[in-house]
Amino acid sequence: MGTVRENWRVILLILVLVGSLFALFSPTMAEDGSDAAGLASSGVTNLQYGLQLSGGTRIRAPLVGVTAEGVEFGGDQPPAIEQAVAGELDGVTVADVIVRPTSQTGGTVEVTIDGVSPQDLGNALEAAGYTYEETREGVTEQTRAQAVDILSNKINEAGLSGGTVQQIQTPTGENYILIEVPDENRQRVVDLVNQRGSVRVDAYYPTDSGYEQRTVLEQDDFQSIGNAQQGGEGQLPNVPVVVRESVAPEFQQAMIRTGLASQGGSRCSYTTNPNGTDACLLLIVDGQVVNSFGMSPGLASGMRSGEWAQDPRFILQTRNFSAARQVAINLRAGALPAPLDIGPDGAGTSSFVSPSQGQQFRTDSLLTGIIAVFAVSGVVFVRYGELEVALPMVVTALSEVVILLGFAAGIGYPLDLSVIAGFIAVIGTGVDDLIIIADEVMAEGDVNSRRVFQSRFKKAFWVIGAAAATTIIAMSPLAVLSLGDLQGFAIFTILGVVVGVLLTRPAYGDILRALLTRDS
């Protein structure tokens, strides 16, 4: 019993190592980790690989927009303000203006379209009769958070497993949206996120003075959206939808007034003869007409009788299946409040890592780790020349890496090059601390008394404790701030230091005490 009490730190280290190995190799952990995260798995272990080690696409771009802060609304409601500001700017619609109240009398106004400068927005506000404090480039935090949610939904709806979307901020204060999608080519990801995703349905119908067009269904008017379908015999690819019950009666009446639900329905020839067609429904995505269609006699009859509003279902037809799939994704995910600045002249960047290159990175990382282990082991053996001192030192240092790998596998944290660099840094700093312990304990010759050993060990531990605190303080900003690759490096360096101070360094002290002392 006394042996257990004296060596409880070593026993605790062994138990933690067993738990880490379980997290690394247990099939049950593989199910929870890889399936939930959707990341590339290593196969042999439960480790998950991030973009750099599995291949895939990374996009880093700001949102397009300018913002006016401290705008005094003067009692006007947001829709009226949006309309007034849009009317003062060329090429800007109400959909491109976002008004967010932040107090009872005022708030912010954003214009989310390219080509509008902060000065342009200021001039538009003054022309519309509103005062403001300042205008600046960029959008608000609420808009960025909304964009992250919608982009995440888009990636999930498109079936791009393992994709992540987050906000990051540079040290100089610029805000970016970072999108990472493992195992997916660049063009598909860019096409998906580069669309704003605004979907609406317009009625296009003849009048006495020509043709008129007005919106009859907007994005929020759909209660449910089905999966894109190829279409059967004589039917185009389509997306089944259900209109909200609160909207269905008004939409039904609009179809009757515009002539779409006339006797026998309507035959649409908008694409070939827009000035000589029956009434049409236009499916519009991001301001572009992607398809036009009429109404079947059966559906028209149901609308005229009022039965359709009791079960408001119909289909949105497209010209091809890829367009139908994109419409379904946009309807489910919602419209981006602002587009991403990814264009050739934009501030955004995109990159692609091929799966074969990711495999090469994994191989190189493994070789680098092995070289680091052998280099550290060689230095330790040359320094001490005593197996009973050097071998526990190397084994203890490597146990920290095993614990960190088990932690990463257990929570499904994706490994990338920055995390691998953190592991190598943990090996180096860990051995440094163990050398400090060994040198302090053995500085004045052989240690025969455990009391003397404990005194010397405490002195060494205060030194490495202070060094650990310094490292944690220095790395904390990198771990907290969203600085991309630096965050993973900082997190695992801090974890390695914490594991070392609380677990491996004390365990090494117990091992060294047992090897070097003889009395109790």
HELIX and SHEET records of a PDB file:
HELIX    1   1 GLY A    2  GLU A    6  1                                   5    
HELIX    2   2 TRP A    8  PHE A   25  1                                  18    
HELIX    3   3 PRO A   27  ALA A   30  1                                   4    
HELIX    4   4 GLU A   31  ASP A   35  3                                   5    
HELIX    5   5 ALA A   36  ALA A   37  1                                   2    
HELIX    6   6 LEU A   51  SER A   54  1                                   4    
HELIX    7   7 PRO A   78  GLY A   87  1                                  10    
HELIX    8   8 VAL A   94  ASP A   96  5                                   3    
HELIX    9   9 PRO A  118  ALA A  128  1                                  11    
HELIX   10  10 GLU A  141  GLU A  157  1                                  17    
HELIX   11  11 ARG A  186  ASN A  194  1                                   9    
HELIX   12  12 GLN A  219  ASP A  221  5                                   3    
HELIX   13  13 ALA A  248  THR A  258  1                                  11    
HELIX   14  14 PRO A  297  SER A  305  1                                   9    
HELIX   15  15 TRP A  308  GLN A  310  5                                   3    
HELIX   16  16 PHE A  321  ALA A  333  1                                  13    
HELIX   17  17 PRO A  355  TYR A  384  1                                  30    
HELIX   18  18 LEU A  387  ILE A  411  1                                  25    
HELIX   19  19 LEU A  417  VAL A  441  1                                  25    
HELIX   20  20 ARG A  450  VAL A  480  1                                  31    
HELIX   21  21 ASP A  485  VAL A  499  1                                  15    
HELIX   22  22 GLY A  500  THR A  504  3                                   5    
HELIX   23  23 ARG A  505  LEU A  516  1                                  12    
SHEET    1   A 3 ALA A  40  SER A  41  0                                        
SHEET    2   A 3 GLN A  48  TYR A  49 -1                                        
SHEET    3   A 3 PRO A 414  LEU A 415  1                                        
SHEET    1   B 4 THR A 164  GLN A 169  0                                        
SHEET    2   B 4 ASN A 175  PRO A 182 -1                                        
SHEET    3   B 4 GLY A  56  ALA A  61 -1                                        
SHEET    4   B 4 THR A 349  VAL A 353 -1                                        
SHEET    1   C 4 VAL A  97  PRO A 101  0                                        
SHEET    2   C 4 GLY A 106  VAL A 111 -1                                        
SHEET    3   C 4 VAL A  66  GLU A  72 -1                                        
SHEET    4   C 4 GLU A 134  GLU A 137 -1                                        
SHEET    1   D 4 GLY A 210  LEU A 217  0                                        
SHEET    2   D 4 VAL A 199  THR A 207 -1                                        
SHEET    3   D 4 CYS A 280  VAL A 285 -1                                        
SHEET    4   D 4 GLN A 288  PHE A 293 -1                                        
SHEET    1   E 3 PHE A 222  ILE A 225  0                                        
SHEET    2   E 3 ASN A 238  VAL A 243 -1                                        
SHEET    3   E 3 ARG A 313  GLN A 317 -1                                        
END                                                                             
